[in-house]
Amino acid sequence: MSQRKPKSEQDGFTEQTKQGAQIVYGNEPDPMWNEDAEEIRTRFDIPAFDPEAFYPREGAALSGVYPDFLVHIESAAEGPSTVSSPGASLTMVEAPKGSGKSTVADQFATYQMEHNDERIVRNGRQKSSDWRRMRDWTTLWLPSSVDIEGRWMEVVDRGEPDPDELCRDVRYYSDVYELVERLQDHPKGTYNVVFPDPYFRKCEDALSTADATVKQPEFVPKNEANPTPASHWWFGFLAARTFDGLRVDDDGERNWMTAHIDEFGMVAPESASGGESGHWTYECVRIMANISKEMRSAGLSLIGYGHHEQDVHNHWLKEFDFWVELSNNERGNRTTKSEAPKPFRDIEQDNDLLSKRPTGFGLCYNENRFSEFQFSDLGYPHDTPEFQLRLGIPEAVDVSTSDDDGMVVEDLQVATDDEDQPTILNEYRAAGGAVHELRVLAPGDGIIDISGDAPEVLEQLSSPYADGTFPENPIKTTQNHYDIMFNPDSSTEIVAARIPRRTGPGATGGRGR
């Protein structure tokens, strides 16, 4: 009898989860299937998180501050007794080298997915693949119209890394507004890795929404001289999510989202200079610090990760609600007011709790309470070496700056089965491209013309399945795409086909797998 594989080498049920069924197949999941977060905890032996375990008790460095930072609720009356600060929050994680920064990020994310049913966004960086531990549950969001070059950072006997083979699903976005909209349509309780757009499409528009007293920042795409650092894209995304994101989902529940941003000092450096010569970094930091209260109201939390407090700009540091320090068996926690981060100078913390602790211990505090906590060593899947994904702008691509109407039929998506075969509509071309249609599969009937600027029903649509129907008006138009809707039963509506619209600069819409 063969030995059971270690959990880190098991395939798991990454598609047979409630989120996986919706993302991969667009289907309603079996109600008995687990959530993504439960599968992640099972795979990596992450202990269940009990907020009540942090109730203050004599002789223990405990308080509700740790669950307060992780658990997001509408009001204190709704949640555990240890959670007294409802709503979204801003947190800084100060993690010296070797303290398990990426490990604790994934554990925090898993708990937030499970307890808050929220969408996690982790920043993809071209120099790192720290998120690969979570690849089987990851939706990878990449900007459209860019070159993507992958390379392994270890000697391996395999082809170059392909985004479609690195994670559960890959989606493409055209600008920050479309990304925010599509993330809101994405299932709750999901882990999403987002790579910045080197074109910075709609970032200036997003930041201009803020009522700022500084000069409006400008963004220079990567194909021009002296381009803006890619990390600045996050200012545009956070502003777009804050001012244009939904605050309540279609189920009536809060639209919680947490952005986990590694190397936060690169986004908001203390050395930030302003104006054109400084890529408007200082102005961007000032704007985001000013709208931090709006972020909380919008249900958008931020967790920034860095090695040293000194790397992060003071304008943003003073807005943080929580501070986390991790142990690496060397650096101790702060024990005097002069050492403490500025928002937390009044906390009574005069004991060194970390310098003798091994990796896996942390200290979380706000302005008047602190808690010790532990986290697990999750390791990495043995079959996924470290890799890089580098994004560049093709020389031959002409990036449009207009808002022309029309469809991007090259990025047409139709619903498919497990073998990637169409299930409702099929694409049809003829006459050298003059005829371009979507046809209902037999024994159904009907034709939709997609050769013009918008889809048009040419022949009435009838379902290929006995229990299914097409709505009376099957074409649903949104800001960023045309959806052909289908009702597999009386209580369910799904997207049978999706065609991105040309809604902005270089827009090519979204391509799902």
Secondary structure as the mmCIF struct_conf table of DSSP 4:
data_model
#
loop_
_struct_conf.conf_type_id
_struct_conf.id
_struct_conf.beg_label_comp_id
_struct_conf.beg_label_asym_id
_struct_conf.beg_label_seq_id
_struct_conf.end_label_comp_id
_struct_conf.end_label_asym_id
_struct_conf.end_label_seq_id
HELX_LH_PP_P HELX_LH_PP_P1 SER A 2 PRO A 6
HELX_RH_3T_P HELX_RH_3T_P1 LYS A 7 GLU A 9
BEND BEND1 THR A 14 THR A 17
HELX_RH_AL_P HELX_RH_AL_P1 LYS A 18 GLY A 20
HELX_RH_PI_P HELX_RH_PI_P1 ALA A 21 TYR A 25
HELX_LH_PP_P HELX_LH_PP_P2 GLU A 28 ASP A 30
TURN_TY1_P TURN_TY1_P1 PRO A 31 MET A 32
BEND BEND2 TRP A 33 TRP A 33
HELX_LH_PP_P HELX_LH_PP_P3 ASN A 34 GLU A 35
HELX_RH_AL_P HELX_RH_AL_P2 ASP A 36 PHE A 44
TURN_TY1_P TURN_TY1_P2 ASP A 45 ASP A 45
HELX_LH_PP_P HELX_LH_PP_P4 ILE A 46 PHE A 49
HELX_RH_3T_P HELX_RH_3T_P2 PRO A 51 PHE A 54
TURN_TY1_P TURN_TY1_P3 GLU A 58 GLY A 59
BEND BEND3 ALA A 60 ALA A 60
TURN_TY1_P TURN_TY1_P4 GLY A 64 GLY A 64
HELX_RH_AL_P HELX_RH_AL_P3 VAL A 65 LEU A 70
BEND BEND4 GLU A 74 SER A 75
HELX_RH_3T_P HELX_RH_3T_P3 ALA A 76 GLU A 78
BEND BEND5 GLY A 79 GLY A 79
TURN_TY1_P TURN_TY1_P5 SER A 81 THR A 82
BEND BEND6 SER A 85 SER A 85
BEND BEND7 GLY A 87 GLY A 87
STRN STRN1 LEU A 90 GLU A 94
TURN_TY1_P TURN_TY1_P6 LYS A 97 GLY A 98
BEND BEND8 SER A 99 SER A 99
HELX_RH_AL_P HELX_RH_AL_P4 LYS A 101 ASN A 116
STRN STRN2 ARG A 119 ASN A 123
TURN_TY1_P TURN_TY1_P7 GLN A 126 LYS A 127
HELX_RH_3T_P HELX_RH_3T_P4 ASP A 130 TRP A 137
STRN STRN3 THR A 138 PRO A 143
BEND BEND9 SER A 144 SER A 145
STRN STRN4 ASP A 147 TRP A 152
BEND BEND10 MET A 153 GLU A 154
BEND BEND11 ASP A 157 ARG A 158
HELX_LH_PP_P HELX_LH_PP_P5 GLY A 159 PRO A 161
HELX_RH_AL_P HELX_RH_AL_P5 PRO A 163 LEU A 166
BEND BEND12 CYS A 167 ARG A 168
STRN STRN5 ASP A 169 TYR A 173
BEND BEND13 SER A 174 ASP A 175
HELX_RH_AL_P HELX_RH_AL_P6 VAL A 176 ASP A 185
BEND BEND14 HIS A 186 HIS A 186
HELX_LH_PP_P HELX_LH_PP_P6 PRO A 187 PRO A 187
BEND BEND15 LYS A 188 GLY A 189
STRN STRN6 TYR A 191 VAL A 194
HELX_LH_PP_P HELX_LH_PP_P7 PHE A 195 ASP A 197
TURN_TY1_P TURN_TY1_P8 PRO A 198 TYR A 199
TURN_TY1_P TURN_TY1_P9 ARG A 201 LYS A 202
HELX_RH_AL_P HELX_RH_AL_P7 CYS A 203 SER A 208
TURN_TY1_P TURN_TY1_P10 THR A 209 THR A 209
BEND BEND16 ALA A 210 ALA A 210
BEND BEND17 THR A 213 VAL A 214
HELX_LH_PP_P HELX_LH_PP_P8 LYS A 215 PRO A 217
TURN_TY1_P TURN_TY1_P11 LYS A 222 ASN A 223
BEND BEND18 GLU A 224 ASN A 226
HELX_LH_PP_P HELX_LH_PP_P9 PRO A 227 PRO A 229
HELX_RH_3T_P HELX_RH_3T_P5 ALA A 230 HIS A 232
HELX_RH_AL_P HELX_RH_AL_P8 TRP A 233 ASP A 244
BEND BEND19 GLY A 245 GLY A 245
BEND BEND20 ARG A 247 ARG A 247
STRN STRN7 VAL A 248 VAL A 248
TURN_TY1_P TURN_TY1_P12 ASP A 250 ASP A 251
BEND BEND21 GLY A 252 GLU A 253
STRN STRN8 ARG A 254 ARG A 254
STRN STRN9 MET A 257 ILE A 261
BEND BEND22 ASP A 262 GLU A 263
HELX_RH_AL_P HELX_RH_AL_P9 PHE A 264 VAL A 267
BEND BEND23 ALA A 268 ALA A 268
STRN STRN10 PRO A 269 PRO A 269
TURN_TY1_P TURN_TY1_P13 GLU A 270 SER A 271
TURN_TY1_P TURN_TY1_P14 GLY A 275 GLY A 275
HELX_RH_3T_P HELX_RH_3T_P6 GLU A 276 GLY A 278
TURN_TY1_P TURN_TY1_P15 HIS A 279 TRP A 280
HELX_RH_AL_P HELX_RH_AL_P10 THR A 281 ASN A 290
TURN_TY1_P TURN_TY1_P16 ILE A 291 ILE A 291
HELX_RH_AL_P HELX_RH_AL_P11 SER A 292 SER A 297
TURN_TY1_P TURN_TY1_P17 ALA A 298 GLY A 299
STRN STRN11 LEU A 300 GLY A 306
BEND BEND24 HIS A 307 HIS A 307
HELX_RH_3T_P HELX_RH_3T_P7 GLU A 309 ASP A 311
STRN STRN12 VAL A 312 VAL A 312
HELX_RH_AL_P HELX_RH_AL_P12 ASN A 314 LEU A 317
TURN_TY1_P TURN_TY1_P18 LYS A 318 GLU A 319
BEND BEND25 ASP A 321 ASP A 321
STRN STRN13 PHE A 322 LEU A 326
BEND BEND26 ASN A 329 GLU A 330
HELX_LH_PP_P HELX_LH_PP_P10 ARG A 331 ARG A 334
BEND BEND27 THR A 336 THR A 336
TURN_TY1_P TURN_TY1_P19 LYS A 337 GLU A 339
BEND BEND28 ALA A 340 ALA A 340
HELX_RH_3T_P HELX_RH_3T_P8 LYS A 342 PHE A 344
TURN_TY1_P TURN_TY1_P20 ARG A 345 ASP A 346
BEND BEND29 ASN A 351 ASN A 351
BEND BEND30 LEU A 354 LEU A 354
TURN_TY1_P TURN_TY1_P21 SER A 355 LYS A 356
TURN_TY1_P TURN_TY1_P22 THR A 359 GLY A 360
STRN STRN14 PHE A 361 TYR A 365
BEND BEND31 GLU A 367 ASN A 368
STRN STRN15 PHE A 370 GLN A 374
TURN_TY1_P TURN_TY1_P23 HIS A 382 ASP A 383
STRN STRN16 PHE A 387 GLY A 392
TURN_TY1_P TURN_TY1_P24 GLU A 395 ALA A 396
BEND BEND32 SER A 402 SER A 402
STRN STRN17 MET A 407 MET A 407
HELX_RH_3T_P HELX_RH_3T_P9 VAL A 409 ASP A 411
STRN STRN18 GLN A 413 VAL A 414
STRN STRN19 THR A 416 THR A 416
TURN_TY1_P TURN_TY1_P25 ASP A 418 GLU A 419
BEND BEND33 ASP A 420 ASP A 420
STRN STRN20 PRO A 422 PRO A 422
BEND BEND34 THR A 423 ILE A 424
STRN STRN21 LEU A 425 ALA A 430
HELX_RH_3T_P HELX_RH_3T_P10 ALA A 431 GLY A 433
TURN_TY1_P TURN_TY1_P26 ALA A 434 ALA A 434
STRN STRN22 VAL A 435 VAL A 440
HELX_LH_PP_P HELX_LH_PP_P11 LEU A 441 LEU A 441
TURN_TY1_P TURN_TY1_P27 ALA A 442 PRO A 443
BEND BEND35 GLY A 444 GLY A 444
STRN STRN23 ASP A 445 ASP A 449
BEND BEND36 SER A 451 ALA A 454
STRN STRN24 GLU A 456 SER A 462
BEND BEND37 PRO A 464 TYR A 465
TURN_TY1_P TURN_TY1_P28 ALA A 466 ASP A 467
STRN STRN25 THR A 469 THR A 469
BEND BEND38 GLU A 472 ASN A 473
STRN STRN26 ILE A 475 THR A 477
BEND BEND39 GLN A 479 ASN A 480
STRN STRN27 HIS A 481 ASP A 489
TURN_TY1_P TURN_TY1_P29 SER A 490 SER A 491
STRN STRN28 THR A 492 PRO A 500
STRN STRN29 ARG A 501 ARG A 501
BEND BEND40 GLY A 504 GLY A 504
TURN_TY1_P TURN_TY1_P30 PRO A 505 GLY A 506
#
